[in-house]
Amino acid sequence: MNAQESRTRFVWSDSPSMAWGLVLLAESSDSDITQKFSPHAHSRREDAETVGPGPWPGPTLYRITRTSVLADASTPAPGERDYAFVYSTHSWISRWGNIDFDAHRSGGHNRLSAFSDAAEAIELARHATEEDRSRYEGIVFRAYLLTWSVQAVE
């Protein structure tokens, strides 16, 4: 198993869901989108506080912390925390691109790309890796456990 990978970003926003979206846009694989939204996502709280709130994107400073670790059949669900098992390539953007940060609280996972246990993610990663295009291009899919928190900074 690979070591845990974590990222924390600070953004000013009107709501937790908008804060989540701004971070995803700031890390987009589309350079035009990244250029437009990356000034709103900060790696350090001090940088976000220096910029300060504005009329857009909002008056509240949010801390978004995301953690990713390779998962296998022995990887347990983390209980009450916000989490999902996904299958993805190694790319950070690919791992996080289909996550609804509020899915766990609203009663489930989307069942298309995010799962409540490792088994389905592992099986789908295997199938995706075995597809002709993946084999031809050397693409490998793995299962990951993603956990996150979106909190207003006091």
C-alpha positions as CSV (number, residue, x, y, z in Angstrom):
1,M,0.0,0.0,0.0
2,N,1.1,3.5,-0.7
3,A,1.4,6.1,2.0
4,Q,-1.5,8.4,2.7
5,E,-1.8,11.5,0.5
6,S,-3.5,14.6,2.0
7,R,-4.3,18.1,0.8
8,T,-5.8,21.0,2.6
9,R,-7.2,24.1,0.9
10,F,-8.7,27.3,2.3
11,V,-11.4,29.2,0.3
12,W,-13.9,32.0,1.0
13,S,-17.4,30.9,0.1
14,D,-21.1,31.2,0.7
15,S,-21.5,27.6,1.6
16,P,-19.7,24.3,2.1
17,S,-20.8,22.9,-1.3
18,M,-19.6,26.0,-3.1
19,A,-16.3,25.8,-1.2
20,W,-15.9,22.2,-2.4
21,G,-16.7,23.1,-6.0
22,L,-14.2,26.0,-6.0
23,V,-11.4,23.7,-4.9
24,L,-12.3,21.1,-7.5
25,L,-12.3,23.9,-10.2
26,A,-9.0,25.3,-9.0
27,E,-7.5,21.8,-9.5
28,S,-9.2,21.1,-12.8
29,S,-7.3,19.5,-15.6
30,D,-8.6,22.3,-17.9
31,S,-6.0,25.0,-17.8
32,D,-8.5,27.8,-18.5
33,I,-10.7,26.8,-15.6
34,T,-7.7,26.3,-13.3
35,Q,-6.4,29.8,-14.2
36,K,-9.7,31.4,-13.4
37,F,-10.4,29.6,-10.1
38,S,-7.0,28.8,-8.6
39,P,-6.7,32.3,-7.0
40,H,-9.6,31.4,-4.8
41,A,-8.1,28.2,-3.3
42,H,-5.1,28.6,-0.9
43,S,-2.8,26.1,0.5
44,R,-2.2,28.2,3.6
45,R,-4.8,29.8,5.9
46,E,-2.6,32.9,6.1
47,D,-2.8,33.4,2.4
48,A,-6.6,33.2,2.3
49,E,-6.8,35.6,5.2
50,T,-4.5,38.1,3.5
51,V,-6.8,38.0,0.4
52,G,-9.9,38.2,2.7
53,P,-13.5,37.7,1.9
54,G,-15.2,39.5,-1.0
55,P,-18.7,39.8,-2.4
56,W,-17.8,36.7,-4.4
57,P,-17.3,33.9,-3.7
58,G,-18.5,34.6,-0.2
59,P,-17.9,35.8,3.4
60,T,-17.0,32.5,5.2
61,L,-13.5,30.9,5.2
62,Y,-13.7,27.1,4.8
63,R,-11.0,24.5,5.3
64,I,-11.3,21.6,2.9
65,T,-9.1,18.6,3.9
66,R,-9.0,15.6,1.6
67,T,-7.1,12.4,2.1
68,S,-6.5,9.5,-0.2
69,V,-5.0,6.1,0.4
70,L,-4.9,2.9,-1.8
71,A,-7.5,0.4,-0.7
72,D,-7.6,-3.3,-0.7
73,A,-10.0,-5.9,0.5
74,S,-8.9,-5.4,4.1
75,T,-9.5,-1.6,4.1
76,P,-12.4,-0.9,6.4
77,A,-14.9,1.9,6.0
78,P,-14.0,4.7,8.4
79,G,-17.4,4.8,10.1
80,E,-19.1,8.1,10.7
81,R,-16.5,10.2,8.8
82,D,-17.2,11.5,5.3
83,Y,-15.7,8.9,2.9
84,A,-16.0,7.0,-0.3
85,F,-14.2,4.1,-2.0
86,V,-13.5,4.9,-5.7
87,Y,-11.7,3.3,-8.5
88,S,-9.4,5.6,-10.5
89,T,-6.1,6.1,-12.2
90,H,-3.3,7.5,-10.1
91,S,-4.2,11.2,-10.9
92,W,-5.4,13.2,-7.9
93,I,-7.9,15.0,-10.1
94,S,-9.3,11.7,-11.3
95,R,-9.7,10.4,-7.8
96,W,-11.7,13.4,-6.6
97,G,-13.6,14.4,-9.7
98,N,-16.8,12.4,-9.1
99,I,-17.1,12.8,-5.3
100,D,-20.2,14.5,-3.9
101,F,-18.8,15.7,-0.6
102,D,-22.2,15.5,1.1
103,A,-23.1,12.0,-0.2
104,H,-22.3,10.2,3.0
105,R,-24.5,12.5,5.1
106,S,-27.4,12.4,2.6
107,G,-27.8,8.6,2.9
108,G,-25.5,7.0,0.4
109,H,-23.0,7.0,-2.3
110,N,-23.8,7.5,-6.0
111,R,-23.1,3.9,-6.8
112,L,-21.7,4.8,-10.2
113,S,-18.2,5.9,-9.2
114,A,-18.2,6.1,-5.3
115,F,-19.0,3.2,-3.0
116,S,-19.5,2.5,0.7
117,D,-17.1,-0.4,0.8
118,A,-13.9,-1.4,-0.9
119,A,-15.2,-4.6,-2.7
120,E,-17.0,-2.9,-5.6
121,A,-14.3,-0.3,-6.2
122,I,-11.7,-3.1,-6.3
123,E,-13.7,-5.2,-8.8
124,L,-14.4,-2.2,-11.0
125,A,-10.8,-1.2,-11.0
126,R,-9.9,-4.7,-12.1
127,H,-12.4,-4.6,-15.0
128,A,-11.4,-1.1,-16.1
129,T,-7.7,-2.1,-16.2
130,E,-8.6,-5.1,-18.3
131,E,-10.5,-3.2,-20.9
132,D,-8.8,-3.2,-24.4
133,R,-8.1,0.6,-24.4
134,S,-6.6,0.5,-20.9
135,R,-4.4,-2.4,-21.7
136,Y,-3.3,-0.8,-25.0
137,E,-2.5,2.5,-23.4
138,G,-1.0,1.0,-20.2
139,I,-3.6,2.6,-17.9
140,V,-4.0,1.0,-14.5
141,F,-7.0,1.6,-12.2
142,R,-6.8,1.1,-8.5
143,A,-9.2,1.3,-5.6
144,Y,-8.8,4.2,-3.2
145,L,-10.3,5.2,0.1
146,L,-11.1,8.9,0.1
147,T,-12.0,10.8,3.3
148,W,-12.7,14.5,3.6
149,S,-14.0,17.3,5.8
150,V,-15.3,20.8,4.9
151,Q,-15.4,23.1,7.9
152,A,-15.9,26.8,8.5
153,V,-12.8,28.3,10.0
154,E,-13.5,30.0,13.4
